[in-house]
């Protein structure tokens, strides 16, 4: 089998496993690493200190620091359900519920995708007839995956910092396999198809999107509700609306998503009952056992109960719904400090 035929067979197999986006690129150092380094130097990565560690920087600067034998990189994209796919049987008043980013409605992709990537590696080894040095990642490795994806022809990095595919928008997750075999490289996606549009920048509730296609994580709702383990800055709480885990605002207003994003993604990420739009007062009463049971194998486990209930308290405060006051008073007595501090703030917001 020629390298070109092998590359075609790999992409076909990846599509059968749920990855409609597939491209191959070189393991050469990323051209925009200096932009990433400048972003770190400005402190906009917040508490994510692991991003600035020496070893992590060396690896992001050159994928071959991860896998010295690497000769090609397979980059994959798998869609998840979009916010437009959510249909409420009974339209709830906006004050009653929170919002969760669409990628987190179903199973945790950190658990789902590695198994599929390993299946692709086994397929490749069967085709070539020998073991192949490899390393698989999905949002876990020290690589600049969006740049690799653009270089592999999957799309361009939009003004909202998401990778956008001209065929399917940006509601998809990325995964990569570093491979110790030679495969033909796909043509990079070089055109910027955002044009003069600035809808994402204007719609961002906390104004975290920067004009150079980066964002200040310290102000981003996704960072504040997931990566941030401390208190949410008081000056940002009222701007978070009812988002309790992540945020889809900049993707929801993107014309490429409104026109081309498919509503339903991979079945593994289909919305579980009670997760996409949770009732705030009910979530505030979750015990540790109930939290673990409800969010088993779900991305929300990453925020832990104390982070999630902290976020829910802020959303309840923004809703100013007096029906949440009993649950907030109960949360105010919770032993987890982030919870009771933010519940107290919410009660003041409501006027309780």
C-alpha positions as CSV (number, residue, x, y, z in Angstrom):
1,X,0.0,0.0,0.0
2,X,1.4,3.4,-1.0
3,X,1.6,6.2,1.5
4,X,-1.2,8.0,-0.3
5,X,-3.5,4.9,-0.2
6,X,-2.6,4.4,3.5
7,X,-3.5,8.0,4.3
8,X,-6.8,7.6,2.5
9,X,-7.6,4.3,4.3
10,X,-6.8,5.9,7.7
11,X,-9.1,8.8,7.1
12,X,-11.9,6.5,5.9
13,X,-11.5,4.4,9.1
14,X,-11.5,7.5,11.2
15,X,-14.8,8.6,9.6
16,X,-16.3,5.2,10.4
17,X,-15.3,5.8,14.1
18,X,-17.1,9.2,14.1
19,X,-14.4,11.6,13.0
20,X,-15.8,13.4,9.8
21,X,-12.8,15.8,10.0
22,X,-9.4,14.3,9.3
23,X,-6.2,15.7,8.1
24,X,-2.5,15.0,8.2
25,X,0.3,17.5,8.8
26,X,4.0,17.8,9.5
27,X,5.5,17.6,13.0
28,X,7.5,20.8,12.3
29,X,7.4,23.4,15.1
30,X,4.3,25.6,15.1
31,X,4.8,28.9,13.3
32,X,2.9,30.9,15.9
33,X,4.5,29.6,19.1
34,X,5.8,33.1,19.8
35,X,2.1,34.4,20.0
36,X,1.4,31.7,22.5
37,X,4.5,32.6,24.5
38,X,3.5,36.2,24.6
39,X,0.0,35.3,25.8
40,X,1.6,33.4,28.7
41,X,4.0,36.3,29.5
42,X,1.0,38.6,29.8
43,X,-0.6,36.3,32.4
44,X,-3.8,35.8,30.5
45,X,-3.7,32.0,31.2
46,X,-4.8,32.8,34.8
47,X,-4.3,29.9,37.3
48,X,-3.4,27.4,34.5
49,X,0.3,27.4,35.6
50,X,0.9,24.0,34.0
51,X,0.7,25.7,30.6
52,X,3.9,27.7,31.4
53,X,6.0,24.9,32.8
54,X,9.4,24.5,31.1
55,X,8.8,21.0,29.9
56,X,5.3,21.8,28.5
57,X,6.7,24.8,26.6
58,X,9.5,22.8,25.1
59,X,7.0,20.2,23.9
60,X,4.5,22.8,22.5
61,X,7.4,24.4,20.6
62,X,8.3,21.1,18.9
63,X,6.0,18.0,18.7
64,X,9.1,15.9,18.2
65,X,10.0,16.6,21.8
66,X,7.0,14.5,22.7
67,X,7.7,11.7,20.2
68,X,11.2,11.9,18.7
69,X,10.3,9.4,16.0
70,X,7.3,11.5,14.9
71,X,7.1,12.0,11.1
72,X,3.5,12.9,10.7
73,X,0.5,14.0,12.8
74,X,-3.1,12.9,12.2
75,X,-5.5,15.5,13.3
76,X,-9.2,14.6,13.8
77,X,-12.4,16.4,14.6
78,X,-15.6,14.9,16.1
79,X,-18.9,16.9,16.4
80,X,-21.0,17.2,19.5
81,X,-24.6,18.3,19.8
82,X,-25.3,22.0,19.3
83,X,-27.3,24.3,21.5
84,X,-29.8,24.6,18.7
85,X,-30.5,20.9,19.0
86,X,-32.0,21.3,22.5
87,X,-35.8,21.2,22.6
88,X,-37.5,21.8,26.0
89,X,-40.7,19.9,26.4
90,X,-41.9,22.6,28.8
91,X,-40.3,26.0,28.2
92,X,-38.9,26.9,31.6
93,X,-38.8,30.5,32.8
94,X,-35.2,31.8,32.3
95,X,-35.0,32.4,36.0
96,X,-35.4,28.8,36.8
97,X,-32.5,27.1,35.1
98,X,-28.8,27.3,34.4
99,X,-26.9,26.6,31.1
100,X,-24.2,24.1,30.5
101,X,-21.9,24.2,27.4
102,X,-23.1,21.8,24.8
103,X,-19.9,19.7,24.7
104,X,-20.5,18.6,28.3
105,X,-24.1,17.3,27.9
106,X,-23.1,13.7,27.5
107,X,-20.1,11.5,28.2
108,X,-16.7,13.0,28.9
109,X,-14.7,13.1,25.7
110,X,-11.5,12.5,27.8
111,X,-13.0,9.0,28.4
112,X,-14.6,8.4,25.0
113,X,-12.0,9.5,22.4
114,X,-8.8,7.8,23.6
115,X,-10.4,4.4,23.0
116,X,-11.2,5.4,19.4
117,X,-7.7,6.8,18.8
118,X,-6.2,3.5,20.0
119,X,-8.4,1.7,17.5
120,X,-7.1,3.9,14.7
121,X,-3.5,3.1,15.8
122,X,-4.2,-0.6,15.7
123,X,-5.7,-0.2,12.3
124,X,-2.6,1.6,11.0
125,X,-0.3,-1.1,12.5
126,X,-2.3,-3.8,10.8
127,X,-2.0,-2.0,7.5
128,X,1.7,-1.5,7.7
129,X,2.4,-4.9,9.3
130,X,4.5,-3.7,12.3
131,X,4.3,-1.5,15.4
132,X,4.2,2.2,14.9
133,X,5.6,4.7,17.4
134,X,2.6,6.9,18.4
135,X,1.2,9.3,21.0
136,X,-2.5,10.1,21.2
137,X,-4.0,13.3,22.7
138,X,-7.4,14.9,23.0
139,X,-7.1,18.3,24.8
140,X,-4.6,16.7,27.2
141,X,-1.2,16.9,25.6
142,X,1.3,19.8,25.4
143,X,0.6,20.7,21.8
144,X,-0.9,23.6,20.0
145,X,-3.7,21.6,18.6
146,X,-5.7,24.3,16.8
147,X,-2.6,25.3,14.8
148,X,-1.9,21.7,13.9
149,X,-5.6,21.4,12.8
150,X,-5.3,24.5,10.6
151,X,-2.1,23.1,9.2
152,X,-3.8,19.8,8.5
153,X,-6.5,21.6,6.5
154,X,-9.4,21.2,8.9
155,X,-10.3,24.9,9.1
156,X,-9.1,28.3,10.3
157,X,-8.8,29.8,13.8
158,X,-11.6,32.2,14.1
159,X,-11.8,35.5,16.0
160,X,-13.4,33.7,18.9
161,X,-10.2,31.5,19.0
162,X,-12.2,28.4,18.0
163,X,-11.2,26.3,15.0
164,X,-13.9,26.8,12.4
165,X,-14.6,24.3,9.6
166,X,-16.3,25.8,6.5
167,X,-18.4,22.7,6.2
168,X,-19.5,22.2,9.8
169,X,-18.8,25.3,11.9
170,X,-17.0,24.9,15.2
171,X,-19.0,22.5,17.4
172,X,-16.5,19.7,17.4
173,X,-13.7,18.4,19.5
174,X,-10.1,17.9,18.3
175,X,-7.9,14.9,18.8
176,X,-4.4,14.1,17.5
177,X,-2.2,11.1,16.9
178,X,1.5,11.6,16.5
179,X,2.8,8.9,14.2
180,X,6.3,7.5,13.5
181,X,5.5,6.8,9.8
182,X,5.7,9.0,6.7
183,X,2.3,10.0,5.4
184,X,1.5,12.7,2.7
185,X,0.6,16.0,4.3
186,X,-2.7,17.8,3.5
187,X,-2.7,21.4,2.3
188,X,-3.0,23.9,5.1
189,X,-6.1,26.0,5.4
190,X,-4.7,29.4,4.8
191,X,-7.8,31.7,4.2
192,X,-9.4,33.7,6.9
193,X,-13.1,33.4,6.4
194,X,-14.2,35.5,9.4
195,X,-14.0,38.6,7.2
196,X,-15.1,41.8,8.9
197,X,-17.5,39.9,11.2
198,X,-17.1,40.7,14.9
199,X,-20.3,39.2,16.3
200,X,-18.4,36.9,18.7
201,X,-16.3,39.8,20.1
202,X,-19.4,41.9,20.6
203,X,-21.5,39.1,22.1
204,X,-19.0,37.9,24.7
205,X,-20.6,38.6,28.1
206,X,-17.3,39.4,29.9
207,X,-15.5,41.0,27.0
208,X,-12.6,38.4,27.2
209,X,-12.0,38.0,23.4
210,X,-9.0,40.0,22.3
211,X,-8.5,41.5,18.8
212,X,-5.5,39.2,18.0
213,X,-7.5,35.9,18.1
214,X,-6.7,35.2,21.7
215,X,-8.7,35.6,24.8
216,X,-8.0,36.6,28.4
217,X,-8.8,33.4,30.2
218,X,-9.1,35.3,33.5
219,X,-12.4,36.9,32.2
220,X,-13.7,33.9,30.2
221,X,-16.8,32.2,31.6
222,X,-15.5,28.8,30.6
223,X,-12.3,29.4,32.6
224,X,-14.2,31.0,35.5
225,X,-16.6,28.0,35.8
226,X,-14.1,25.2,35.2
227,X,-10.4,25.9,35.5
228,X,-10.7,28.5,38.2
229,X,-10.8,26.8,41.6
230,X,-10.9,30.0,43.7
231,X,-13.6,32.6,44.1
232,X,-15.1,34.1,41.0
233,X,-14.2,37.9,41.0
234,X,-17.1,39.9,42.2
235,X,-16.9,42.3,39.3
236,X,-17.5,39.5,36.8
237,X,-20.2,37.5,38.6
238,X,-23.1,39.6,37.3
239,X,-21.8,39.3,33.7
240,X,-22.0,35.4,33.8
241,X,-25.8,35.2,33.4
242,X,-27.0,31.6,33.9
243,X,-23.9,29.8,32.6
244,X,-22.9,27.2,35.2
245,X,-20.3,25.2,33.3
246,X,-18.6,26.6,30.3
247,X,-20.1,29.0,27.8
248,X,-21.2,28.8,24.1
249,X,-22.1,32.4,23.5
250,X,-19.3,33.2,21.0
251,X,-20.1,30.0,19.0
252,X,-23.9,30.5,19.1
253,X,-23.6,33.9,17.4
254,X,-21.1,32.7,14.7
255,X,-22.7,32.8,11.2
256,X,-20.7,29.7,10.3
257,X,-22.4,27.7,13.0
258,X,-25.8,29.2,12.3
259,X,-25.6,28.2,8.7
260,X,-23.5,25.0,8.6
261,X,-23.3,23.3,12.1
262,X,-25.1,20.0,12.3
263,X,-27.6,19.9,15.1
264,X,-26.7,16.4,16.3
265,X,-23.2,15.2,17.0
266,X,-21.7,11.9,18.0
267,X,-24.2,9.8,20.1
268,X,-21.7,9.6,23.0
269,X,-22.2,13.3,23.5
270,X,-26.0,13.2,23.3
271,X,-27.6,15.2,26.2
272,X,-28.4,13.4,29.3
273,X,-31.6,14.1,31.1
274,X,-31.4,17.0,33.5
275,X,-27.9,18.2,32.4
276,X,-28.2,20.8,29.5
277,X,-30.5,23.2,31.5
278,X,-30.5,22.2,35.1
279,X,-33.0,23.7,37.6
280,X,-30.9,26.0,39.8
281,X,-32.8,25.5,43.1
282,X,-32.5,21.7,42.7
283,X,-28.8,21.7,41.9
284,X,-28.0,23.8,45.0
285,X,-29.3,20.9,47.1
286,X,-27.1,18.2,45.6
287,X,-25.2,16.2,48.2
288,X,-21.8,14.9,47.3
289,X,-23.3,11.4,46.6
290,X,-26.0,12.9,44.3
291,X,-23.5,15.0,42.5
292,X,-21.2,12.0,41.8
293,X,-24.1,9.9,40.7
294,X,-25.6,12.5,38.4
295,X,-22.3,13.5,36.7
296,X,-20.6,10.1,36.5
297,X,-18.4,10.0,33.4
298,X,-19.5,13.5,32.6
299,X,-17.2,16.5,32.1
300,X,-18.8,18.4,35.0
301,X,-16.9,16.1,37.4
302,X,-13.9,18.3,36.5
303,X,-15.4,21.3,38.3
304,X,-16.1,19.1,41.4
305,X,-19.1,19.7,43.5
306,X,-17.7,22.8,45.3
307,X,-17.0,24.5,41.9
308,X,-20.3,23.5,40.3
309,X,-22.4,24.7,43.2
310,X,-20.4,27.9,43.4
311,X,-21.3,28.5,39.8
312,X,-25.0,27.6,40.3
313,X,-25.1,30.1,43.2
314,X,-23.9,32.9,41.0
315,X,-26.4,32.0,38.3
316,X,-29.2,32.0,40.9
317,X,-28.1,35.4,42.1
318,X,-28.1,36.7,38.5
319,X,-31.6,35.3,38.0
320,X,-32.9,37.2,41.1
321,X,-35.6,34.5,41.6
322,X,-36.9,34.6,45.1
323,X,-37.9,30.9,44.7
324,X,-34.2,30.1,45.0
325,X,-33.7,31.7,48.4
326,X,-34.4,28.5,50.5
327,X,-31.9,26.5,48.5
328,X,-29.4,29.4,48.7
329,X,-29.8,29.6,52.4
330,X,-29.1,25.9,52.6
331,X,-26.0,26.3,50.4
332,X,-24.9,29.2,52.6
333,X,-24.4,26.7,55.4
334,X,-22.4,24.3,53.2
335,X,-18.9,23.5,54.6
336,X,-17.3,24.1,51.2
337,X,-16.1,27.7,51.3
338,X,-16.5,28.6,47.6
339,X,-20.2,27.5,47.9
340,X,-21.3,29.4,51.0
341,X,-19.4,32.6,50.0
342,X,-21.1,32.7,46.6
343,X,-24.5,31.7,48.0
344,X,-24.3,34.7,50.4
345,X,-23.5,37.0,47.4
346,X,-26.5,35.5,45.5
347,X,-28.8,36.1,48.5
348,X,-27.8,39.8,48.6
349,X,-28.4,40.0,44.8
350,X,-31.9,38.7,45.2
351,X,-32.5,41.0,48.2
352,X,-33.0,38.3,50.7
